[in-house]
Structures are given as C-alpha cells and as structure tokens.
Amino acid sequence: MRGLLYIIAVILVIGWIFGFFVNHAGGLIHILLVIAVIAVLLGVIRRA
C-alpha cells in the first residue's frame, strides 16, 4: 500500500509540473499538488 501511495504522488507531481508549464488547467493543477503532498504525508505517518 505504501508503494502505491508513492506512485500516485509521483504521478500527481509529474502532472502538476506538466500543467504548470502548459498552463491550461489552472486551479486543477494546484489541487493535484495538494493531493500528492497529502499522499506522501500519509505514507510517512503510516510508516512511522
């Protein structure tokens, strides 16, 4: 489960970076970034 969270977080961060440079999605990109950060934090908390 921990690996899945990191994979999702990486995909979301890559999507955020891509959207940042393309700049078509607007606020959706920032929502993806927040979801990625939350996924990483949950993985770190559950591991500790």
Distance bins in CASP14 RR format, pairs under 12 A and 6 or more apart:
PFRMAT RR
TARGET T0000
AUTHOR 0000-0000-0000
RMODE 2
METHOD distances of the structure
MODEL  1
1 7 0 0 0 0 0 1 0 0 0 0 0
1 8 0 0 0 0 0 1 0 0 0 0 0
1 39 0 0 0 0 0 1 0 0 0 0 0
1 42 0 0 0 0 1 0 0 0 0 0 0
1 43 0 0 0 0 1 0 0 0 0 0 0
1 46 0 0 0 0 1 0 0 0 0 0 0
1 47 0 0 0 0 0 1 0 0 0 0 0
2 8 0 0 0 0 0 1 0 0 0 0 0
2 9 0 0 0 0 0 1 0 0 0 0 0
2 39 0 0 0 0 0 1 0 0 0 0 0
2 40 0 0 0 0 0 1 0 0 0 0 0
2 42 0 0 0 0 1 0 0 0 0 0 0
2 43 1 0 1 0 0 0 0 0 0 0 0
2 44 0 0 0 0 1 0 0 0 0 0 0
2 45 0 0 0 0 0 1 0 0 0 0 0
2 46 1 0 0 1 0 0 0 0 0 0 0
2 47 1 0 0 1 0 0 0 0 0 0 0
2 48 0 0 0 0 0 1 0 0 0 0 0
3 9 0 0 0 0 1 0 0 0 0 0 0
3 10 0 0 0 0 1 0 0 0 0 0 0
3 39 0 0 0 0 0 1 0 0 0 0 0
3 40 0 0 0 0 0 1 0 0 0 0 0
3 42 0 0 0 0 0 1 0 0 0 0 0
3 43 0 0 0 0 1 0 0 0 0 0 0
3 46 0 0 0 0 0 1 0 0 0 0 0
3 47 0 0 0 0 0 1 0 0 0 0 0
4 10 0 0 0 0 0 1 0 0 0 0 0
4 11 0 0 0 0 0 1 0 0 0 0 0
4 39 0 0 0 0 1 0 0 0 0 0 0
4 42 0 0 0 0 0 1 0 0 0 0 0
4 43 0 0 0 0 1 0 0 0 0 0 0
4 46 0 0 0 0 0 1 0 0 0 0 0
5 11 0 0 0 0 0 1 0 0 0 0 0
5 12 0 0 0 0 0 1 0 0 0 0 0
5 35 0 0 0 0 0 1 0 0 0 0 0
5 36 0 0 0 0 1 0 0 0 0 0 0
5 37 0 0 0 0 0 1 0 0 0 0 0
5 38 0 0 0 0 1 0 0 0 0 0 0
5 39 1 0 1 0 0 0 0 0 0 0 0
5 40 1 0 0 1 0 0 0 0 0 0 0
5 41 0 0 0 0 1 0 0 0 0 0 0
5 42 1 0 0 1 0 0 0 0 0 0 0
5 43 1 0 1 0 0 0 0 0 0 0 0
5 44 0 0 0 0 1 0 0 0 0 0 0
5 45 0 0 0 0 0 1 0 0 0 0 0
5 46 0 0 0 0 1 0 0 0 0 0 0
5 47 0 0 0 0 1 0 0 0 0 0 0
6 12 0 0 0 0 0 1 0 0 0 0 0
6 13 0 0 0 0 0 1 0 0 0 0 0
6 36 0 0 0 0 1 0 0 0 0 0 0
6 39 1 0 0 1 0 0 0 0 0 0 0
6 40 1 0 0 1 0 0 0 0 0 0 0
6 41 0 0 0 0 0 1 0 0 0 0 0
6 42 0 0 0 0 0 1 0 0 0 0 0
6 43 1 0 0 1 0 0 0 0 0 0 0
6 44 0 0 0 0 0 1 0 0 0 0 0
6 46 0 0 0 0 0 1 0 0 0 0 0
6 47 0 0 0 0 0 1 0 0 0 0 0
7 13 0 0 0 0 0 1 0 0 0 0 0
7 14 0 0 0 0 0 1 0 0 0 0 0
7 36 0 0 0 0 0 1 0 0 0 0 0
7 39 0 0 0 0 1 0 0 0 0 0 0
7 40 0 0 0 0 0 1 0 0 0 0 0
7 43 0 0 0 0 0 1 0 0 0 0 0
8 14 0 0 0 0 0 1 0 0 0 0 0
8 15 0 0 0 0 0 1 0 0 0 0 0
8 32 0 0 0 0 0 1 0 0 0 0 0
8 35 0 0 0 0 1 0 0 0 0 0 0
8 36 1 0 0 1 0 0 0 0 0 0 0
8 37 0 0 0 0 0 1 0 0 0 0 0
8 38 0 0 0 0 0 1 0 0 0 0 0
8 39 1 0 1 0 0 0 0 0 0 0 0
8 40 0 0 0 0 1 0 0 0 0 0 0
8 42 0 0 0 0 0 1 0 0 0 0 0
8 43 0 0 0 0 0 1 0 0 0 0 0
9 15 0 0 0 0 0 1 0 0 0 0 0
9 16 0 0 0 0 0 1 0 0 0 0 0
9 32 0 0 0 0 0 1 0 0 0 0 0
9 33 0 0 0 0 1 0 0 0 0 0 0
9 34 0 0 0 0 0 1 0 0 0 0 0
9 35 0 0 0 0 1 0 0 0 0 0 0
9 36 1 0 1 0 0 0 0 0 0 0 0
9 37 1 0 0 1 0 0 0 0 0 0 0
9 38 0 0 0 0 1 0 0 0 0 0 0
9 39 1 0 1 0 0 0 0 0 0 0 0
9 40 1 0 1 0 0 0 0 0 0 0 0
9 41 0 0 0 0 1 0 0 0 0 0 0
9 42 0 0 0 0 1 0 0 0 0 0 0
9 43 0 0 0 0 1 0 0 0 0 0 0
9 44 0 0 0 0 0 1 0 0 0 0 0
10 16 0 0 0 0 0 1 0 0 0 0 0
10 17 0 0 0 0 0 1 0 0 0 0 0
10 32 0 0 0 0 0 1 0 0 0 0 0
10 36 1 0 0 1 0 0 0 0 0 0 0
10 39 0 0 0 0 1 0 0 0 0 0 0
10 40 0 0 0 0 1 0 0 0 0 0 0
11 17 0 0 0 0 0 1 0 0 0 0 0
11 18 0 0 0 0 0 1 0 0 0 0 0
11 32 0 0 0 0 1 0 0 0 0 0 0
11 33 0 0 0 0 0 1 0 0 0 0 0
11 35 0 0 0 0 0 1 0 0 0 0 0
11 36 0 0 0 0 1 0 0 0 0 0 0
11 39 0 0 0 0 1 0 0 0 0 0 0
12 18 0 0 0 0 0 1 0 0 0 0 0
12 19 0 0 0 0 0 1 0 0 0 0 0
12 28 0 0 0 0 0 1 0 0 0 0 0
12 29 0 0 0 0 1 0 0 0 0 0 0
12 30 0 0 0 0 0 1 0 0 0 0 0
12 31 0 0 0 0 1 0 0 0 0 0 0
12 32 1 0 1 0 0 0 0 0 0 0 0
12 33 1 0 0 1 0 0 0 0 0 0 0
12 34 0 0 0 0 1 0 0 0 0 0 0
12 35 1 0 1 0 0 0 0 0 0 0 0
12 36 1 1 0 0 0 0 0 0 0 0 0
12 37 0 0 0 0 1 0 0 0 0 0 0
12 38 0 0 0 0 1 0 0 0 0 0 0
12 39 1 0 0 1 0 0 0 0 0 0 0
12 40 0 0 0 0 1 0 0 0 0 0 0
13 19 0 0 0 0 0 1 0 0 0 0 0
13 20 0 0 0 0 0 1 0 0 0 0 0
13 29 0 0 0 0 0 1 0 0 0 0 0
13 32 0 0 0 0 1 0 0 0 0 0 0
13 33 1 0 0 1 0 0 0 0 0 0 0
13 34 0 0 0 0 0 1 0 0 0 0 0
13 35 0 0 0 0 1 0 0 0 0 0 0
13 36 1 0 1 0 0 0 0 0 0 0 0
13 37 0 0 0 0 1 0 0 0 0 0 0
13 39 0 0 0 0 1 0 0 0 0 0 0
13 40 0 0 0 0 1 0 0 0 0 0 0
14 20 0 0 0 0 0 1 0 0 0 0 0
14 21 0 0 0 0 0 1 0 0 0 0 0
14 29 0 0 0 0 0 1 0 0 0 0 0
14 32 0 0 0 0 1 0 0 0 0 0 0
14 33 0 0 0 0 0 1 0 0 0 0 0
14 36 0 0 0 0 1 0 0 0 0 0 0
15 21 0 0 0 0 1 0 0 0 0 0 0
15 22 0 0 0 0 1 0 0 0 0 0 0
15 24 0 0 0 0 0 1 0 0 0 0 0
15 25 0 0 0 0 1 0 0 0 0 0 0
15 28 0 0 0 0 1 0 0 0 0 0 0
15 29 1 0 0 1 0 0 0 0 0 0 0
15 30 0 0 0 0 0 1 0 0 0 0 0
15 31 0 0 0 0 0 1 0 0 0 0 0
15 32 1 0 0 1 0 0 0 0 0 0 0
15 33 0 0 0 0 1 0 0 0 0 0 0
15 35 0 0 0 0 0 1 0 0 0 0 0
15 36 0 0 0 0 1 0 0 0 0 0 0
16 22 0 0 0 0 0 1 0 0 0 0 0
16 23 0 0 0 0 0 1 0 0 0 0 0
16 25 0 0 0 0 1 0 0 0 0 0 0
16 26 0 0 0 0 0 1 0 0 0 0 0
16 27 0 0 0 0 0 1 0 0 0 0 0
16 28 0 0 0 0 1 0 0 0 0 0 0
16 29 1 0 1 0 0 0 0 0 0 0 0
16 30 1 0 0 1 0 0 0 0 0 0 0
16 31 0 0 0 0 1 0 0 0 0 0 0
16 32 1 0 1 0 0 0 0 0 0 0 0
16 33 1 0 1 0 0 0 0 0 0 0 0
16 34 0 0 0 0 1 0 0 0 0 0 0
16 35 0 0 0 0 1 0 0 0 0 0 0
16 36 1 0 0 1 0 0 0 0 0 0 0
16 37 0 0 0 0 1 0 0 0 0 0 0
17 23 0 0 0 0 0 1 0 0 0 0 0
17 25 0 0 0 0 0 1 0 0 0 0 0
17 29 0 0 0 0 1 0 0 0 0 0 0
17 32 0 0 0 0 1 0 0 0 0 0 0
17 33 0 0 0 0 1 0 0 0 0 0 0
17 36 0 0 0 0 0 1 0 0 0 0 0
18 24 0 0 0 0 1 0 0 0 0 0 0
18 25 0 0 0 0 1 0 0 0 0 0 0
18 28 0 0 0 0 0 1 0 0 0 0 0
18 29 0 0 0 0 1 0 0 0 0 0 0
18 32 0 0 0 0 1 0 0 0 0 0 0
18 33 0 0 0 0 0 1 0 0 0 0 0
19 25 1 0 1 0 0 0 0 0 0 0 0
19 26 1 0 0 1 0 0 0 0 0 0 0
19 27 0 0 0 0 1 0 0 0 0 0 0
19 28 0 0 0 0 1 0 0 0 0 0 0
19 29 1 0 1 0 0 0 0 0 0 0 0
19 30 0 0 0 0 0 1 0 0 0 0 0
19 31 0 0 0 0 0 1 0 0 0 0 0
19 32 0 0 0 0 1 0 0 0 0 0 0
19 33 0 0 0 0 0 1 0 0 0 0 0
20 26 0 0 0 0 1 0 0 0 0 0 0
20 27 0 0 0 0 0 1 0 0 0 0 0
20 28 0 0 0 0 0 1 0 0 0 0 0
20 29 1 0 0 1 0 0 0 0 0 0 0
20 30 0 0 0 0 1 0 0 0 0 0 0
20 32 0 0 0 0 0 1 0 0 0 0 0
20 33 0 0 0 0 1 0 0 0 0 0 0
21 29 0 0 0 0 0 1 0 0 0 0 0
22 28 0 0 0 0 0 1 0 0 0 0 0
22 29 0 0 0 0 1 0 0 0 0 0 0
23 29 0 0 0 0 1 0 0 0 0 0 0
23 30 0 0 0 0 0 1 0 0 0 0 0
25 31 0 0 0 0 1 0 0 0 0 0 0
25 32 0 0 0 0 1 0 0 0 0 0 0
25 33 0 0 0 0 0 1 0 0 0 0 0
26 32 0 0 0 0 0 1 0 0 0 0 0
26 33 0 0 0 0 0 1 0 0 0 0 0
27 33 0 0 0 0 1 0 0 0 0 0 0
27 34 0 0 0 0 0 1 0 0 0 0 0
28 34 0 0 0 0 0 1 0 0 0 0 0
28 35 0 0 0 0 0 1 0 0 0 0 0
29 35 0 0 0 0 0 1 0 0 0 0 0
29 36 0 0 0 0 0 1 0 0 0 0 0
30 36 0 0 0 0 0 1 0 0 0 0 0
30 37 0 0 0 0 0 1 0 0 0 0 0
31 37 0 0 0 0 0 1 0 0 0 0 0
31 38 0 0 0 0 0 1 0 0 0 0 0
32 38 0 0 0 0 0 1 0 0 0 0 0
32 39 0 0 0 0 0 1 0 0 0 0 0
33 39 0 0 0 0 0 1 0 0 0 0 0
33 40 0 0 0 0 0 1 0 0 0 0 0
34 40 0 0 0 0 0 1 0 0 0 0 0
34 41 0 0 0 0 0 1 0 0 0 0 0
35 41 0 0 0 0 0 1 0 0 0 0 0
35 42 0 0 0 0 0 1 0 0 0 0 0
36 42 0 0 0 0 0 1 0 0 0 0 0
36 43 0 0 0 0 0 1 0 0 0 0 0
37 43 0 0 0 0 0 1 0 0 0 0 0
37 44 0 0 0 0 0 1 0 0 0 0 0
38 44 0 0 0 0 0 1 0 0 0 0 0
38 45 0 0 0 0 0 1 0 0 0 0 0
39 45 0 0 0 0 0 1 0 0 0 0 0
39 46 0 0 0 0 0 1 0 0 0 0 0
40 46 0 0 0 0 0 1 0 0 0 0 0
40 47 0 0 0 0 0 1 0 0 0 0 0
41 47 0 0 0 0 0 1 0 0 0 0 0
41 48 0 0 0 0 0 1 0 0 0 0 0
42 48 0 0 0 0 0 1 0 0 0 0 0
END
